[in-house]
Amino acid sequence: MTKRKQHRPEFKARVALEALKGEQTVAELASRFGVHPTMVHQWKKALLEGATDIFQRGRSHAEPEVDAAQVKELHAKIGELTVERDFLERGLRLLPGRSAKR
């Protein structure tokens, strides 16, 4: 069984832009770039659908989705580690001849 080829986004964009130009048929483009004609159609459609996102104002390109549960869990872990560190720092001060530098 052969593994599917993964194409880079730059390559897909170039093929989709060529398809939008309309200077060559989809079959010619598929042959030229070594991909299936269906892929050319899909990439062209994706380019047309995603083009509006480029021109939206006030939104960054990479807005991360925030998972509230994960944020809460990470805040709890930060608190736990802070308490641990403080406890160990106090214990270090109690050792003879030692003092924690901060």
Biotite code that builds the C-alpha atoms (Angstrom):
import biotite.structure as struc

atoms = struc.array([
    struc.Atom([0.000, 0.000, 0.000], chain_id="A", res_id=1, res_name="MET", atom_name="CA", element="C"),
    struc.Atom([1.405, 3.411, -0.903], chain_id="A", res_id=2, res_name="THR", atom_name="CA", element="C"),
    struc.Atom([1.396, 6.403, 1.393], chain_id="A", res_id=3, res_name="LYS", atom_name="CA", element="C"),
    struc.Atom([-0.458, 9.514, 0.251], chain_id="A", res_id=4, res_name="ARG", atom_name="CA", element="C"),
    struc.Atom([1.731, 12.389, -0.747], chain_id="A", res_id=5, res_name="LYS", atom_name="CA", element="C"),
    struc.Atom([1.550, 15.445, 1.487], chain_id="A", res_id=6, res_name="GLN", atom_name="CA", element="C"),
    struc.Atom([1.788, 18.710, -0.448], chain_id="A", res_id=7, res_name="HIS", atom_name="CA", element="C"),
    struc.Atom([3.063, 21.913, 1.123], chain_id="A", res_id=8, res_name="ARG", atom_name="CA", element="C"),
    struc.Atom([0.652, 24.858, 1.453], chain_id="A", res_id=9, res_name="PRO", atom_name="CA", element="C"),
    struc.Atom([2.840, 26.953, -0.876], chain_id="A", res_id=10, res_name="GLU", atom_name="CA", element="C"),
    struc.Atom([2.515, 24.332, -3.591], chain_id="A", res_id=11, res_name="PHE", atom_name="CA", element="C"),
    struc.Atom([-1.257, 24.091, -3.165], chain_id="A", res_id=12, res_name="LYS", atom_name="CA", element="C"),
    struc.Atom([-1.575, 27.881, -3.350], chain_id="A", res_id=13, res_name="ALA", atom_name="CA", element="C"),
    struc.Atom([0.497, 28.026, -6.528], chain_id="A", res_id=14, res_name="ARG", atom_name="CA", element="C"),
    struc.Atom([-1.609, 25.328, -8.213], chain_id="A", res_id=15, res_name="VAL", atom_name="CA", element="C"),
    struc.Atom([-4.874, 26.970, -7.072], chain_id="A", res_id=16, res_name="ALA", atom_name="CA", element="C"),
    struc.Atom([-3.750, 30.371, -8.371], chain_id="A", res_id=17, res_name="LEU", atom_name="CA", element="C"),
    struc.Atom([-2.847, 28.854, -11.716], chain_id="A", res_id=18, res_name="GLU", atom_name="CA", element="C"),
    struc.Atom([-6.305, 27.272, -11.846], chain_id="A", res_id=19, res_name="ALA", atom_name="CA", element="C"),
    struc.Atom([-7.907, 30.645, -11.088], chain_id="A", res_id=20, res_name="LEU", atom_name="CA", element="C"),
    struc.Atom([-6.014, 32.277, -13.937], chain_id="A", res_id=21, res_name="LYS", atom_name="CA", element="C"),
    struc.Atom([-7.781, 29.955, -16.345], chain_id="A", res_id=22, res_name="GLY", atom_name="CA", element="C"),
    struc.Atom([-4.936, 29.936, -18.858], chain_id="A", res_id=23, res_name="GLU", atom_name="CA", element="C"),
    struc.Atom([-4.755, 26.144, -18.769], chain_id="A", res_id=24, res_name="GLN", atom_name="CA", element="C"),
    struc.Atom([-7.373, 23.472, -18.237], chain_id="A", res_id=25, res_name="THR", atom_name="CA", element="C"),
    struc.Atom([-7.539, 21.568, -14.975], chain_id="A", res_id=26, res_name="VAL", atom_name="CA", element="C"),
    struc.Atom([-6.292, 18.465, -16.766], chain_id="A", res_id=27, res_name="ALA", atom_name="CA", element="C"),
    struc.Atom([-3.276, 20.368, -18.105], chain_id="A", res_id=28, res_name="GLU", atom_name="CA", element="C"),
    struc.Atom([-2.506, 21.781, -14.665], chain_id="A", res_id=29, res_name="LEU", atom_name="CA", element="C"),
    struc.Atom([-2.864, 18.363, -13.052], chain_id="A", res_id=30, res_name="ALA", atom_name="CA", element="C"),
    struc.Atom([-0.446, 16.899, -15.564], chain_id="A", res_id=31, res_name="SER", atom_name="CA", element="C"),
    struc.Atom([1.986, 19.816, -15.223], chain_id="A", res_id=32, res_name="ARG", atom_name="CA", element="C"),
    struc.Atom([2.098, 19.666, -11.416], chain_id="A", res_id=33, res_name="PHE", atom_name="CA", element="C"),
    struc.Atom([1.742, 15.883, -11.084], chain_id="A", res_id=34, res_name="GLY", atom_name="CA", element="C"),
    struc.Atom([-1.491, 15.851, -9.074], chain_id="A", res_id=35, res_name="VAL", atom_name="CA", element="C"),
    struc.Atom([-4.983, 14.496, -9.632], chain_id="A", res_id=36, res_name="HIS", atom_name="CA", element="C"),
    struc.Atom([-7.479, 16.905, -11.253], chain_id="A", res_id=37, res_name="PRO", atom_name="CA", element="C"),
    struc.Atom([-9.774, 16.522, -8.253], chain_id="A", res_id=38, res_name="THR", atom_name="CA", element="C"),
    struc.Atom([-7.050, 17.996, -6.045], chain_id="A", res_id=39, res_name="MET", atom_name="CA", element="C"),
    struc.Atom([-6.780, 21.016, -8.326], chain_id="A", res_id=40, res_name="VAL", atom_name="CA", element="C"),
    struc.Atom([-10.536, 21.583, -7.991], chain_id="A", res_id=41, res_name="HIS", atom_name="CA", element="C"),
    struc.Atom([-10.432, 21.174, -4.200], chain_id="A", res_id=42, res_name="GLN", atom_name="CA", element="C"),
    struc.Atom([-7.483, 23.557, -3.759], chain_id="A", res_id=43, res_name="TRP", atom_name="CA", element="C"),
    struc.Atom([-9.107, 26.152, -6.017], chain_id="A", res_id=44, res_name="LYS", atom_name="CA", element="C"),
    struc.Atom([-12.348, 25.907, -4.023], chain_id="A", res_id=45, res_name="LYS", atom_name="CA", element="C"),
    struc.Atom([-10.441, 26.193, -0.717], chain_id="A", res_id=46, res_name="ALA", atom_name="CA", element="C"),
    struc.Atom([-8.608, 29.268, -1.998], chain_id="A", res_id=47, res_name="LEU", atom_name="CA", element="C"),
    struc.Atom([-11.847, 30.957, -3.031], chain_id="A", res_id=48, res_name="LEU", atom_name="CA", element="C"),
    struc.Atom([-13.563, 30.121, 0.272], chain_id="A", res_id=49, res_name="GLU", atom_name="CA", element="C"),
    struc.Atom([-10.610, 31.244, 2.379], chain_id="A", res_id=50, res_name="GLY", atom_name="CA", element="C"),
    struc.Atom([-9.895, 34.450, 0.479], chain_id="A", res_id=51, res_name="ALA", atom_name="CA", element="C"),
    struc.Atom([-12.318, 36.496, 2.601], chain_id="A", res_id=52, res_name="THR", atom_name="CA", element="C"),
    struc.Atom([-10.337, 35.666, 5.765], chain_id="A", res_id=53, res_name="ASP", atom_name="CA", element="C"),
    struc.Atom([-7.342, 37.537, 4.365], chain_id="A", res_id=54, res_name="ILE", atom_name="CA", element="C"),
    struc.Atom([-9.261, 40.801, 4.210], chain_id="A", res_id=55, res_name="PHE", atom_name="CA", element="C"),
    struc.Atom([-11.007, 40.664, 7.585], chain_id="A", res_id=56, res_name="GLN", atom_name="CA", element="C"),
    struc.Atom([-9.993, 43.520, 9.883], chain_id="A", res_id=57, res_name="ARG", atom_name="CA", element="C"),
    struc.Atom([-9.279, 43.220, 13.559], chain_id="A", res_id=58, res_name="GLY", atom_name="CA", element="C"),
    struc.Atom([-8.502, 39.525, 13.622], chain_id="A", res_id=59, res_name="ARG", atom_name="CA", element="C"),
    struc.Atom([-5.051, 38.070, 13.835], chain_id="A", res_id=60, res_name="SER", atom_name="CA", element="C"),
    struc.Atom([-4.173, 35.161, 11.554], chain_id="A", res_id=61, res_name="HIS", atom_name="CA", element="C"),
    struc.Atom([-3.367, 32.774, 14.358], chain_id="A", res_id=62, res_name="ALA", atom_name="CA", element="C"),
    struc.Atom([-5.915, 33.325, 17.085], chain_id="A", res_id=63, res_name="GLU", atom_name="CA", element="C"),
    struc.Atom([-5.456, 30.338, 19.342], chain_id="A", res_id=64, res_name="PRO", atom_name="CA", element="C"),
    struc.Atom([-8.557, 28.625, 20.580], chain_id="A", res_id=65, res_name="GLU", atom_name="CA", element="C"),
    struc.Atom([-8.683, 28.764, 24.357], chain_id="A", res_id=66, res_name="VAL", atom_name="CA", element="C"),
    struc.Atom([-9.755, 25.651, 26.200], chain_id="A", res_id=67, res_name="ASP", atom_name="CA", element="C"),
    struc.Atom([-11.140, 26.918, 29.521], chain_id="A", res_id=68, res_name="ALA", atom_name="CA", element="C"),
    struc.Atom([-10.694, 23.560, 31.245], chain_id="A", res_id=69, res_name="ALA", atom_name="CA", element="C"),
    struc.Atom([-7.049, 23.365, 30.222], chain_id="A", res_id=70, res_name="GLN", atom_name="CA", element="C"),
    struc.Atom([-6.410, 26.958, 31.345], chain_id="A", res_id=71, res_name="VAL", atom_name="CA", element="C"),
    struc.Atom([-7.974, 26.185, 34.733], chain_id="A", res_id=72, res_name="LYS", atom_name="CA", element="C"),
    struc.Atom([-5.835, 23.049, 35.056], chain_id="A", res_id=73, res_name="GLU", atom_name="CA", element="C"),
    struc.Atom([-2.666, 24.957, 34.191], chain_id="A", res_id=74, res_name="LEU", atom_name="CA", element="C"),
    struc.Atom([-3.462, 27.714, 36.693], chain_id="A", res_id=75, res_name="HIS", atom_name="CA", element="C"),
    struc.Atom([-3.934, 25.061, 39.389], chain_id="A", res_id=76, res_name="ALA", atom_name="CA", element="C"),
    struc.Atom([-0.593, 23.502, 38.487], chain_id="A", res_id=77, res_name="LYS", atom_name="CA", element="C"),
    struc.Atom([1.120, 26.912, 38.681], chain_id="A", res_id=78, res_name="ILE", atom_name="CA", element="C"),
    struc.Atom([-0.355, 27.441, 42.142], chain_id="A", res_id=79, res_name="GLY", atom_name="CA", element="C"),
    struc.Atom([0.745, 23.984, 43.270], chain_id="A", res_id=80, res_name="GLU", atom_name="CA", element="C"),
    struc.Atom([4.307, 24.530, 42.036], chain_id="A", res_id=81, res_name="LEU", atom_name="CA", element="C"),
    struc.Atom([4.465, 27.954, 43.687], chain_id="A", res_id=82, res_name="THR", atom_name="CA", element="C"),
    struc.Atom([3.423, 26.484, 47.046], chain_id="A", res_id=83, res_name="VAL", atom_name="CA", element="C"),
    struc.Atom([6.008, 23.704, 46.646], chain_id="A", res_id=84, res_name="GLU", atom_name="CA", element="C"),
    struc.Atom([8.771, 26.155, 45.819], chain_id="A", res_id=85, res_name="ARG", atom_name="CA", element="C"),
    struc.Atom([7.911, 28.389, 48.769], chain_id="A", res_id=86, res_name="ASP", atom_name="CA", element="C"),
    struc.Atom([7.851, 25.394, 51.124], chain_id="A", res_id=87, res_name="PHE", atom_name="CA", element="C"),
    struc.Atom([11.253, 24.196, 49.934], chain_id="A", res_id=88, res_name="LEU", atom_name="CA", element="C"),
    struc.Atom([12.691, 27.698, 50.143], chain_id="A", res_id=89, res_name="GLU", atom_name="CA", element="C"),
    struc.Atom([11.579, 28.000, 53.789], chain_id="A", res_id=90, res_name="ARG", atom_name="CA", element="C"),
    struc.Atom([13.035, 24.578, 54.560], chain_id="A", res_id=91, res_name="GLY", atom_name="CA", element="C"),
    struc.Atom([16.336, 25.540, 52.968], chain_id="A", res_id=92, res_name="LEU", atom_name="CA", element="C"),
    struc.Atom([16.592, 28.585, 55.244], chain_id="A", res_id=93, res_name="ARG", atom_name="CA", element="C"),
    struc.Atom([16.276, 26.318, 58.306], chain_id="A", res_id=94, res_name="LEU", atom_name="CA", element="C"),
    struc.Atom([19.366, 24.297, 57.392], chain_id="A", res_id=95, res_name="LEU", atom_name="CA", element="C"),
    struc.Atom([22.456, 25.374, 59.347], chain_id="A", res_id=96, res_name="PRO", atom_name="CA", element="C"),
    struc.Atom([24.779, 27.609, 57.355], chain_id="A", res_id=97, res_name="GLY", atom_name="CA", element="C"),
    struc.Atom([22.361, 27.955, 54.435], chain_id="A", res_id=98, res_name="ARG", atom_name="CA", element="C"),
    struc.Atom([20.295, 30.840, 53.244], chain_id="A", res_id=99, res_name="SER", atom_name="CA", element="C"),
    struc.Atom([18.160, 30.984, 50.138], chain_id="A", res_id=100, res_name="ALA", atom_name="CA", element="C"),
    struc.Atom([19.147, 33.789, 47.820], chain_id="A", res_id=101, res_name="LYS", atom_name="CA", element="C"),
    struc.Atom([16.406, 35.648, 46.071], chain_id="A", res_id=102, res_name="ARG", atom_name="CA", element="C"),
])
